[in-house]
Amino acid sequence: MAEVRLSATEAALENQRIGALQVRVVVLCTLIQICDAYDVNAIAVTVPSLTHTWNLPGPAFTQAFVWSSIGILVGALSAGPIGDRLGRRPLLLLSVAIYGVASLLTAFAGSLSVLSVMRFFTGLGIGGAFPGAATLTGDYAPQRRRATMIMISFTGAPLGGFLCGQAAGMLLPKLGWPSVFALGGIVPLAMLPVLWAWLPESPHFLVARDNLSPRQAALLRQLGITPGRTGAGQVDIARGNPIKMLFGDGFALQTVLLWVIFFCSLLNLFLFAYWLPEVLHLTGLTPPEAARASSFRELGAMCAVLYLGLLIDRFGPERALAVHYAAGIVFIASIALLSMPYLFLVGAIFFAGMTIVGSQTGANGACGKLYPARMRATGLGWALGIGRLGGIAGPALGGYLLALGLRPPTIFLSACGFMLVAAAATALLGLRGRAERRLPASEMV
């Protein structure tokens, strides 16, 4: 498909220099991701303690895992169109408020049913914040470094998971399981005033507005855009149904392949995120030891960011990311099949996290790079939403396999097949062709 020209406004955004403004956006979005991931992992690291406190078997908590993933699914599918039509900033503020309040209320849950309801609402906020933060980061990133900058913001996800595991290791013996959820609610709620004061709206939406505050006008000038001399027609924002756009203008194959990748990738991610602490507990570790050991999965994911985003920007996701997914099969199989001393087990968990969570972080960055601004939140939001079906299936699959009486670590062997499918689908992205990335000429002013 032939390229079409960019407006001067869109060219300024696509080629913006990385400065203090861009760094501020990345830092704030990374903080949002840290809180998101902490709250995702909070339920997993508290289950080994809850099984004793409530006298329930581990598989009983499949209910809470699944409702958490359903909430994330609903949030992600709703967030994309909201973010592309109404703006990234209101989406993020609302999402952080929802999961902050829900996590805080979870600390007072007295039954599995109440816990599951609170996890649904926590997931609802998390599902909106993940794509919103990635999309806003992409809006303040030049095209040449977009995947890298989105991946940098997504380091908050594994960092939040790592901090959750470490915090649980300290809090569980002294304050019990409610303290893990209380911390997960207090921190994002305390962060809301900072976000309100310092988190900017996407420049694509500011350009389309008639009445800008002096601060917003100054922000556009930092990006090389003169306020009042541009309009909505000169910038790449959604003017139709963003969901329909995912299958038009040559994006259909790319969209389907990304959905397959995200489904398989998030199935594996949540299979490990929710069941790894309990599996380690069943093999003999105490709940605090299991929480700390599981957290090294997130540490491995953070290390992947040091190189994977640059490789995606340089060689494309169809090569860099496909190899990364395939490499994960080795580390998953080692955890599932081998009995290892503690240090070797932690090492295997570290590299499994590097390839499972790290690859998903890379897929988030690739998705934000492959879709243009007018459909970026919807593209990533719906990929994450469809992927959450895998996030629902993963915990359910783990609970089912444990209930069958399999040796606990072998439940992870099923993840190898899904990693292979994700690797193949990523490699097929090379067949997507050259979809139209720019505004049609008729919409330029």
Protein Blocks (a to p, Z undefined) as FASTA:
>chain_A
ZZddddfklmmmmmcccdfklmmmmmmmmmmmmmmmmmmmmmmmmmmmmmmmnopafklm
mmmmmmmmmmmmmmmmmmmmmmmmnojklmmmmmmmmmmmmmmmmmmpcbfklmmmmmmm
mmmmmmmmmmmmmmmmmmmccfklmmmmmmmmmmmmmmmmmmmmmmmmmmmmmnommlmm
mmmmmmmmmmmmmmmmmmccdfklmmmpmbdcfklmmmmmmnopaehiacfklpccdfbd
fklmmmgghlmmmmmmmmmmmmmmmmmmmmmmmmmmmmmmmnopafklmmmmmmmmmmmm
mmmmmmmmmmmmmnopklmmmmmmmmmmmmmmmmmmpccdfklmmmmmmmmmmmmmmmmm
mmmmmmmmmpcfklmmmmmmmmmmmmmmmmmmmmmmmmmmmmnopafklmmmmmmmmmmm
mmmmmmmmmmnopadfbdcfklpZZ
